Protein backbone atom coordinates (compact mmCIF):
# COMPACT_ATOMS: atom_id res chain seq x y z
CA UNK A 1 0.00 0.00 0.00
CA UNK A 2 1.38 3.36 -0.95
CA UNK A 3 0.73 6.31 1.29
CA UNK A 4 -1.04 9.17 -0.47
CA UNK A 5 0.79 12.52 -0.32
CA UNK A 6 -1.17 15.52 0.92
CA UNK A 7 -2.07 17.93 -1.83
CA UNK A 8 -0.35 21.29 -1.98
CA UNK A 9 -2.78 23.99 -0.81
CA UNK A 10 -1.67 26.39 -3.58
CA UNK A 11 -2.26 25.31 -7.15
CA UNK A 12 -2.16 27.35 -10.30
CA UNK A 13 -4.26 26.65 -13.32
CA UNK A 14 -4.38 28.51 -16.62
CA UNK A 15 -6.95 31.03 -15.44
CA UNK A 16 -7.15 30.62 -11.65
CA UNK A 17 -5.06 30.34 -8.52
CA UNK A 18 -6.57 27.78 -6.16
CA UNK A 19 -5.74 28.21 -2.50
CA UNK A 20 -6.78 25.79 0.25
CA UNK A 21 -6.54 26.74 3.90
CA UNK A 22 -6.98 24.17 6.66
CA UNK A 23 -8.21 25.17 10.10
CA UNK A 24 -6.99 23.59 13.33
CA UNK A 25 -10.25 21.67 13.51
CA UNK A 26 -9.49 19.94 10.20
CA UNK A 27 -11.91 22.04 8.15
CA UNK A 28 -10.69 23.22 4.76
CA UNK A 29 -11.64 26.42 2.96
CA UNK A 30 -10.82 26.80 -0.72
CA UNK A 31 -10.40 30.05 -2.64
CA UNK A 32 -10.36 30.40 -6.39
CA UNK A 33 -8.81 33.67 -7.55
CA UNK A 34 -9.22 34.50 -11.23
CA UNK A 35 -6.00 35.49 -12.96
CA UNK A 36 -7.68 37.62 -15.61
CA UNK A 37 -9.71 39.95 -13.40
CA UNK A 38 -9.03 43.65 -13.02
CA UNK A 39 -7.31 42.66 -9.76
CA UNK A 40 -4.58 40.78 -11.61
CA UNK A 41 -3.99 43.85 -13.77
CA UNK A 42 -3.59 46.09 -10.72
CA UNK A 43 -1.11 43.91 -8.91
CA UNK A 44 0.75 40.66 -8.88
CA UNK A 45 0.24 38.51 -5.84
CA UNK A 46 2.42 35.49 -5.43
CA UNK A 47 1.07 32.98 -2.96
CA UNK A 48 3.64 30.76 -1.36
CA UNK A 49 3.04 27.97 1.07
CA UNK A 50 3.86 29.17 4.59
CA UNK A 51 2.15 26.49 6.66
CA UNK A 52 -1.54 25.77 6.78
CA UNK A 53 -2.72 29.07 8.26
CA UNK A 54 -0.45 31.67 6.61
CA UNK A 55 0.28 32.81 3.10
CA UNK A 56 3.00 35.12 1.88
CA UNK A 57 1.73 37.54 -0.74
CA UNK A 58 3.85 40.06 -2.61
CA UNK A 59 2.08 43.16 -3.87
CA UNK A 60 3.36 45.11 -6.81
CA UNK A 61 2.84 48.83 -6.23
CA UNK A 62 -0.17 50.05 -8.22
CA UNK A 63 0.55 51.98 -11.43
CA UNK A 64 0.43 55.77 -11.31
CA UNK A 65 0.93 55.87 -7.53
CA UNK A 66 3.90 56.76 -5.37
CA UNK A 67 4.35 53.01 -4.72
CA UNK A 68 4.53 52.08 -8.43
CA UNK A 69 7.32 49.65 -9.25
CA UNK A 70 7.83 48.41 -5.70
CA UNK A 71 7.35 44.82 -4.59
CA UNK A 72 5.99 44.58 -1.06
CA UNK A 73 5.82 41.25 0.81
CA UNK A 74 3.02 40.58 3.27
CA UNK A 75 1.83 37.72 5.44
CA UNK A 76 -1.88 36.88 5.40
CA UNK A 77 -2.71 34.86 8.54
CA UNK A 78 -5.93 32.90 8.93
CA UNK A 79 -7.32 32.31 12.45
CA UNK A 80 -8.49 28.86 13.51
CA UNK A 81 -12.13 30.02 13.39
CA UNK A 82 -11.85 31.38 9.84
CA UNK A 83 -14.14 32.35 8.05
CA UNK A 84 -16.10 33.52 11.11
CA UNK A 85 -13.17 35.78 12.06
CA UNK A 86 -11.15 37.81 9.57
CA UNK A 87 -7.59 37.05 8.55
CA UNK A 88 -4.84 39.47 9.53
CA UNK A 89 -2.36 41.02 7.13
CA UNK A 90 1.07 42.43 7.90
CA UNK A 91 3.69 43.92 5.59
CA UNK A 92 7.06 42.31 6.27
CA UNK A 93 9.04 45.11 4.65
CA UNK A 94 9.41 48.74 5.64
CA UNK A 95 6.26 50.71 4.82
CA UNK A 96 5.26 54.31 5.48
CA UNK A 97 1.54 54.61 4.86
CA UNK A 98 -1.43 56.10 6.76
CA UNK A 99 -3.23 52.74 6.91
CA UNK A 100 -0.27 50.56 7.88
CA UNK A 101 0.88 50.52 11.50
CA UNK A 102 4.63 51.04 12.06
CA UNK A 103 4.93 47.28 12.80
CA UNK A 104 3.43 46.46 9.37
CA UNK A 105 -0.13 45.53 10.38
CA UNK A 106 -2.72 46.57 7.80
CA UNK A 107 -5.66 48.66 9.01
CA UNK A 108 -8.57 48.42 6.57
CA UNK A 109 -12.26 47.85 7.30
CA UNK A 110 -12.53 44.45 5.61
CA UNK A 111 -9.96 43.04 8.08
CA UNK A 112 -11.84 44.28 11.16
CA UNK A 113 -13.98 41.86 13.18
CA UNK A 114 -17.70 41.70 12.38
CA UNK A 115 -20.12 43.95 14.22
CA UNK A 116 -20.36 47.61 15.03
CA UNK A 117 -17.28 49.82 15.16
CA UNK A 118 -16.76 50.97 18.78
CA UNK A 119 -15.31 54.23 17.39
CA UNK A 120 -18.35 54.78 15.14
CA UNK A 121 -16.20 55.31 12.04
CA UNK A 122 -17.03 52.20 9.98
CA UNK A 123 -20.40 50.73 9.17
CA UNK A 124 -20.85 47.04 9.91
CA UNK A 125 -21.28 46.44 6.15
CA UNK A 126 -17.67 47.56 5.59
CA UNK A 127 -16.27 45.13 8.15
CA UNK A 128 -15.48 41.43 7.84
CA UNK A 129 -18.21 38.87 7.27
CA UNK A 130 -17.88 35.19 6.35
CA UNK A 131 -19.02 35.94 2.78
CA UNK A 132 -15.97 38.13 2.10
CA UNK A 133 -13.23 36.65 -0.06
CA UNK A 134 -9.45 36.70 -0.21
CA UNK A 135 -9.79 38.42 -3.58
CA UNK A 136 -11.73 41.28 -1.93
CA UNK A 137 -9.03 41.60 0.73
CA UNK A 138 -6.29 41.77 -1.91
CA UNK A 139 -8.22 44.33 -3.95
CA UNK A 140 -8.80 46.39 -0.79
CA UNK A 141 -5.07 46.41 -0.03
CA UNK A 142 -4.26 47.53 -3.59
CA UNK A 143 -6.88 50.29 -3.26
CA UNK A 144 -5.40 51.28 0.11
CA UNK A 145 -1.93 51.58 -1.44
CA UNK A 146 -3.34 53.69 -4.28
CA UNK A 147 -5.61 55.89 -2.15
CA UNK A 148 -4.63 56.20 1.52
CA UNK A 149 -7.35 57.07 4.03
CA UNK A 150 -5.78 59.72 6.25
CA UNK A 151 -8.92 60.09 8.39
CA UNK A 152 -8.44 56.67 9.97
CA UNK A 153 -4.71 56.65 10.42
CA UNK A 154 -2.87 53.64 11.77
CA UNK A 155 0.37 55.59 11.32
CA UNK A 156 -0.27 59.12 12.61
CA UNK A 157 2.97 60.53 11.17
CA UNK A 158 2.22 59.13 7.71
CA UNK A 159 -1.37 60.41 7.88
CA UNK A 160 -0.25 63.90 8.84
CA UNK A 161 2.44 63.96 6.15
CA UNK A 162 -0.03 62.67 3.51
CA UNK A 163 -2.36 65.60 4.37
CA UNK A 164 0.14 68.39 4.94
CA UNK A 165 3.42 67.53 3.15
CA UNK A 166 2.48 65.36 0.19
CA UNK A 167 5.79 65.98 -1.63
CA UNK A 168 7.74 64.73 1.40
CA UNK A 169 5.46 61.68 1.63
CA UNK A 170 6.21 60.91 -2.04
CA UNK A 171 9.97 61.15 -1.38
CA UNK A 172 9.71 58.65 1.48
CA UNK A 173 7.56 56.35 -0.67
CA UNK A 174 10.18 56.54 -3.44
CA UNK A 175 12.87 55.43 -0.98
CA UNK A 176 10.67 52.55 0.21
CA UNK A 177 10.12 51.44 -3.40
CA UNK A 178 13.89 51.45 -3.97
CA UNK A 179 14.49 49.43 -0.79
CA UNK A 180 11.83 46.93 -1.84
CA UNK A 181 13.83 46.34 -5.02
CA UNK A 182 17.15 46.10 -3.19
CA UNK A 183 18.44 49.39 -4.62
C-alpha positions as CSV (number, residue, x, y, z in Angstrom):
1,X,0.0,0.0,0.0
2,X,1.4,3.4,-0.9
3,X,0.7,6.3,1.3
4,X,-1.0,9.2,-0.5
5,X,0.8,12.5,-0.3
6,X,-1.2,15.5,0.9
7,X,-2.1,17.9,-1.8
8,X,-0.4,21.3,-2.0
9,X,-2.8,24.0,-0.8
10,X,-1.7,26.4,-3.6
11,X,-2.3,25.3,-7.1
12,X,-2.2,27.3,-10.3
13,X,-4.3,26.7,-13.3
14,X,-4.4,28.5,-16.6
15,X,-6.9,31.0,-15.4
16,X,-7.1,30.6,-11.7
17,X,-5.1,30.3,-8.5
18,X,-6.6,27.8,-6.2
19,X,-5.7,28.2,-2.5
20,X,-6.8,25.8,0.2
21,X,-6.5,26.7,3.9
22,X,-7.0,24.2,6.7
23,X,-8.2,25.2,10.1
24,X,-7.0,23.6,13.3
25,X,-10.3,21.7,13.5
26,X,-9.5,19.9,10.2
27,X,-11.9,22.0,8.1
28,X,-10.7,23.2,4.8
29,X,-11.6,26.4,3.0
30,X,-10.8,26.8,-0.7
31,X,-10.4,30.0,-2.6
32,X,-10.4,30.4,-6.4
33,X,-8.8,33.7,-7.5
34,X,-9.2,34.5,-11.2
35,X,-6.0,35.5,-13.0
36,X,-7.7,37.6,-15.6
37,X,-9.7,39.9,-13.4
38,X,-9.0,43.7,-13.0
39,X,-7.3,42.7,-9.8
40,X,-4.6,40.8,-11.6
41,X,-4.0,43.9,-13.8
42,X,-3.6,46.1,-10.7
43,X,-1.1,43.9,-8.9
44,X,0.8,40.7,-8.9
45,X,0.2,38.5,-5.8
46,X,2.4,35.5,-5.4
47,X,1.1,33.0,-3.0
48,X,3.6,30.8,-1.4
49,X,3.0,28.0,1.1
50,X,3.9,29.2,4.6
51,X,2.2,26.5,6.7
52,X,-1.5,25.8,6.8
53,X,-2.7,29.1,8.3
54,X,-0.5,31.7,6.6
55,X,0.3,32.8,3.1
56,X,3.0,35.1,1.9
57,X,1.7,37.5,-0.7
58,X,3.8,40.1,-2.6
59,X,2.1,43.2,-3.9
60,X,3.4,45.1,-6.8
61,X,2.8,48.8,-6.2
62,X,-0.2,50.1,-8.2
63,X,0.6,52.0,-11.4
64,X,0.4,55.8,-11.3
65,X,0.9,55.9,-7.5
66,X,3.9,56.8,-5.4
67,X,4.4,53.0,-4.7
68,X,4.5,52.1,-8.4
69,X,7.3,49.6,-9.2
70,X,7.8,48.4,-5.7
71,X,7.4,44.8,-4.6
72,X,6.0,44.6,-1.1
73,X,5.8,41.3,0.8
74,X,3.0,40.6,3.3
75,X,1.8,37.7,5.4
76,X,-1.9,36.9,5.4
77,X,-2.7,34.9,8.5
78,X,-5.9,32.9,8.9
79,X,-7.3,32.3,12.4
80,X,-8.5,28.9,13.5
81,X,-12.1,30.0,13.4
82,X,-11.9,31.4,9.8
83,X,-14.1,32.3,8.0
84,X,-16.1,33.5,11.1
85,X,-13.2,35.8,12.1
86,X,-11.1,37.8,9.6
87,X,-7.6,37.1,8.5
88,X,-4.8,39.5,9.5
89,X,-2.4,41.0,7.1
90,X,1.1,42.4,7.9
91,X,3.7,43.9,5.6
92,X,7.1,42.3,6.3
93,X,9.0,45.1,4.7
94,X,9.4,48.7,5.6
95,X,6.3,50.7,4.8
96,X,5.3,54.3,5.5
97,X,1.5,54.6,4.9
98,X,-1.4,56.1,6.8
99,X,-3.2,52.7,6.9
100,X,-0.3,50.6,7.9
101,X,0.9,50.5,11.5
102,X,4.6,51.0,12.1
103,X,4.9,47.3,12.8
104,X,3.4,46.5,9.4
105,X,-0.1,45.5,10.4
106,X,-2.7,46.6,7.8
107,X,-5.7,48.7,9.0
108,X,-8.6,48.4,6.6
109,X,-12.3,47.8,7.3
110,X,-12.5,44.5,5.6
111,X,-10.0,43.0,8.1
112,X,-11.8,44.3,11.2
113,X,-14.0,41.9,13.2
114,X,-17.7,41.7,12.4
115,X,-20.1,43.9,14.2
116,X,-20.4,47.6,15.0
117,X,-17.3,49.8,15.2
118,X,-16.8,51.0,18.8
119,X,-15.3,54.2,17.4
120,X,-18.3,54.8,15.1
121,X,-16.2,55.3,12.0
122,X,-17.0,52.2,10.0
123,X,-20.4,50.7,9.2
124,X,-20.9,47.0,9.9
125,X,-21.3,46.4,6.2
126,X,-17.7,47.6,5.6
127,X,-16.3,45.1,8.2
128,X,-15.5,41.4,7.8
129,X,-18.2,38.9,7.3
130,X,-17.9,35.2,6.3
131,X,-19.0,35.9,2.8
132,X,-16.0,38.1,2.1
133,X,-13.2,36.7,-0.1
134,X,-9.5,36.7,-0.2
135,X,-9.8,38.4,-3.6
136,X,-11.7,41.3,-1.9
137,X,-9.0,41.6,0.7
138,X,-6.3,41.8,-1.9
139,X,-8.2,44.3,-3.9
140,X,-8.8,46.4,-0.8
141,X,-5.1,46.4,0.0
142,X,-4.3,47.5,-3.6
143,X,-6.9,50.3,-3.3
144,X,-5.4,51.3,0.1
145,X,-1.9,51.6,-1.4
146,X,-3.3,53.7,-4.3
147,X,-5.6,55.9,-2.1
148,X,-4.6,56.2,1.5
149,X,-7.3,57.1,4.0
150,X,-5.8,59.7,6.2
151,X,-8.9,60.1,8.4
152,X,-8.4,56.7,10.0
153,X,-4.7,56.7,10.4
154,X,-2.9,53.6,11.8
155,X,0.4,55.6,11.3
156,X,-0.3,59.1,12.6
157,X,3.0,60.5,11.2
158,X,2.2,59.1,7.7
159,X,-1.4,60.4,7.9
160,X,-0.3,63.9,8.8
161,X,2.4,64.0,6.1
162,X,0.0,62.7,3.5
163,X,-2.4,65.6,4.4
164,X,0.1,68.4,4.9
165,X,3.4,67.5,3.2
166,X,2.5,65.4,0.2
167,X,5.8,66.0,-1.6
168,X,7.7,64.7,1.4
169,X,5.5,61.7,1.6
170,X,6.2,60.9,-2.0
171,X,10.0,61.1,-1.4
172,X,9.7,58.7,1.5
173,X,7.6,56.3,-0.7
174,X,10.2,56.5,-3.4
175,X,12.9,55.4,-1.0
176,X,10.7,52.5,0.2
177,X,10.1,51.4,-3.4
178,X,13.9,51.4,-4.0
179,X,14.5,49.4,-0.8
180,X,11.8,46.9,-1.8
181,X,13.8,46.3,-5.0
182,X,17.2,46.1,-3.2
183,X,18.4,49.4,-4.6
